[in-house]
């Protein structure tokens, strides 16, 4: 299924797979095993963060998978408490991952002192310009906070990674990202969704898939990057197996309407 991966284009001709594998709370041997299982299932995009404490396991799994480094998209993130030590943090991440660069580096949360957001963003841009990260962006930022970065530097974050799912669908926020050329990346697609919802179960039955697969496909068909997380090989494989069907315009509208 690897050849069916769909990508979204980031600035600098960086291709980001729309489906990624999340690794929050997945550490140690379980983390290594899960990432290896994900790569084996066809994922080519792994999402980690300094705060997750699993960069070394992620890096080892990528090496042990036998895949070429350039065939796997790797994201890591700067914790807010490391603001002011950006360079040191990305170097530590690259050492842990045992990689020369990451594909995407994000500010994990807006710094608690808003005045620190722009200097931190300038440091991410510097890391990108030095080739330590191919693209840079933010996570958990509101649109107004993104606009501050753009106004101060003339540089738009490539990505904003936020909590997202059918029950959180916000057409306006989605449009604000699109209008600015920021790729929306959703995390916690299942924690934020009632997978037993009758709309999801009906659509799943119509396609012979699970409600979880419908939720992931809904992201993809909206052009939204999604990073489901699991440590169960069977579920990891099922979450990757979403290319054999697509949702109709009517089904997409029905799912959009689940927003609370």
N, C-alpha and C positions, 0 to 999 in steps of 0.2 A: 504493500500500500504506500510505501515511501514516495513513489513517483507521483502519487496523486496529491501530495501536499500542496496546499494553496498558500501563497505568500502575499504580504503587503509590502510595498516598497517604501523604505525610509530614505531620508536625504543621504546623499553620498552613495546611491545605488546599493544600499544595504537591503537584502531581502529577508524579511522576518516572517517565519511560518505563522499562519493564523492560529494553528493549534500548538500549544506548548504544554509542558509538564511542570506543574507546581511542586515545590519541595519544602514548603513551610511545615515545621514540626516533623520533618522526616530526616532523622539524623543517624549517625553511626552506621553500623552494618545494614540496618533496615533502609537507610537512605541510599547507600551504595547499591543495594539490591534493587530498590525501586527504580532508580535512575537507569540501571542496566536493563531492567525489564522494559522500561519505557522506550529506550533506544532500540531494543530488540523488537518492540511492537510497532516501530515506525516513527515515533516522535523524533523530530530533528530540532527541537527548541526546548531548552531546559532553563527554568527560572529559579535562581537562588538569591541570596542576600547575605551580606556580612552578618546581620542579626540572626540568621538561621543556623549559623555554626556548622554548616555542612559543605562548604565550598571544596574542601579537600576530597570528600567522598564523591561529589559531583565530578570533579576533575578526573579522579581515578576511574570512575565508571565510564566516562567518555573515552579515556585512553584504552581501557580494557574492552570496549565495545568493538574495537577494530575499525571504527569509522574514522575518516579523516577529520582533523580539527575544523577545516573550513566547511564541512558538511553539517556541523551542529551549531545552532544559534544559542549563545550563552548570555543570559542576563544576570547581573548582580546589582546590589543597591548599597548606597551610602546611608548609614544610620544617622539620624539628626544629631546624636551626641558626638559624632565625628566631624561635624561641620567645623571648618578651620584646620582640619587635618585630612583634607581630601586626598592629596597626593599620596600621603603615607597609607591611607586606607585602600586606594585602588592598587597600590603596589603590594600590600598584604593580601588582597583578594587574588591577584595574579599569581603570587607565590603559592597560596593555598590551592588554587585551581591548577597550578603548574602550566599556565598558559601565557602566551606573549601579549594577548589582548582579550577583552570581552567584546561581544557584539553590541551589547547595550548596557549602559550604566545609568542607573536612576537615583535621584534623591528620594529616599524611601518614604519620608513624610516631610511636610513643610517644617523648617526649623521653628522651634518655639519662639525665638526672637525673629519676627518677620524681617527685620533689617538684615538678617544673615542669609536670606534666601538668594538674593542677587549675587553676593560674593561667592556663595557655594556654586551657583549656576555657572559663574565665570570659570571656576576651577574645573567643573565638568567639561566645559567647552575646551579648556586648555588640555585636559587629558585626551579628549577626542582629537585635537589638532596634533598631538604627539603620537597618536596611533595606539594609545592604551585602550581606547574604546572606539569601536567603529561608529557608534551612534550614542547619543545621550538624551535623557529625558527625565521625567518626574513621576511620582506616584502619590496618590491621595491628595492631589492639588485641585482646588476649585478653579473655575475658568478665570476669575479675576486675578488669582495668584499666578496663573500661566501668563496672562496679559502683562503683568508687572515684569516678568522675565523678558518677554518679547520687547516691551517698550524700552527696557534698560539696556539690552544687548543687541537688539535686532536679530536675535537667534531664537527660533521656535523649538521648544522641546519636541523631539521626534515622537515621543510616546507619553501618555499619561495612564498609569496603571491604577485602576480604582475598583472598588467592590461593584459587582454588576451581575445582573441576571434578569430573567423575565419580570420578577416581582419588583425589581428596582429600575425597570426600563424608564428612561427619561428622554423623550424625543428631543427636547430642547437642548439638553446637555450633549447628546449625541451630535446634534447639528452644530453646536458651538465648537466641538472638536474638529468636525469636518471642515467648517469654515476657516479654521486656523491652520489646517494641514497637520493637526496632531492626531496620531493614531490612538484610538481608544483601545485599551487592553483591560479585560475584565478578570478579576479574581474572585474566588469563593462562589462559583456559579451554582453549586448545589446547596451550600449552607444557606443561601439567600432565597432558595426556591422550594416550594412544596412539590416534590416530585409525584405526589399522589393527586395533584390537582386534576380534575376531570378533563380540562382542556388538553393538558399534556398527555394524559393517558389515552384520550381519544385519538390524538394526532399520532402518538407512538404506535397504537394498534393499526392505524391506517397504513403505516409504512413498515410494520413488522419489526420495529426497533423498540428500545427502552425509552422512558421519559428522559433519562439522563442524556441519551444520545440526541434526543430532540432538542434539549436545552443547548447542547454544544453546537448542534447544526444551526440553531437560531442565531447564535453569535456569529458563526462563520458566514451565514447568508446575509447578515448585516454588515459584514466586513470588519467585525470586532474581533480582536485577538482574544483567545480564551485559554486559561491555564488550569485545567482540572488537576486535582491531586488525589492519589490513591496509593496504598502500599500493597494492594491485592493484585497479583499478576493478571487474573481473569478480568478484573474491572479496568486495569490499566489498558489491556488490549481492547476491551469493549469501547472505552472512551476514545480510542484512536480509530475505531472502525465506523467513521461517520461520513465516508465519501460515497457510499453506495446509494444514497437517497438525497433529495433536497426538498425543502418545504415550499408549498405553493404560496402565492402572494396572500391568499386568504388565511392560510395557516399562520403566516408571519404576523398578520394583523391580529388574529385571535390571541397569539402569544404576547404581542406587544400590549394588548388590552388587559393582561394580568397585572400590570403595574399597579401597585397599591397607592 
